[in-house]
Amino acid sequence: MDIRKLQRTIVDALEEVKGHNIVVFDTEQLSPLFERVIIASGTSNRQTQALAASVRDAVKSMRLGSARVEGKENGEWIIVDCGAAVVHLMQPHIRAYYDLEGIWGEKPVRLKLGAVRVGLVKASEPTPASKQTPVKKTPTKRATGKATPAKKSAASGAKKPAAKKVAKPVRKKV
């Protein structure tokens, strides 16, 4: 199993349900039980339950194993065990009290949060920036080969950029 694919799936599922303060820690050297600890916050019991359901469904749909959920009834601290990754979903006051970042936080994993998803775009959604065709900029040519020198302003002594000469379009008589 590719741990990077699993962690990206989990982080995308958390972002989809608007999880807050998502952090990922590499715990491969600290524990033989799992390779990643992912911590995220939810603003209410209902949101932490939705975050857990989103992670469970995403891992299941990607066929990365089965996720086991603990603490769903309470909703203040939910643990989703995804095998190689353990996800802690907490409310902010519980997260501050237990300070899991202090326990597991030796090696944070850098992630691009809000990554552009690869897939089909719905008609109601704007096209992602990475899928838009880039516009090639061609350098403009000046009519004369000489550049005009910059003029100094009398009041400030700073240089003003020279005025650009615009070529007038030529009209043909018919």
Disulfide bonds with the S-S distance in Angstrom:
none
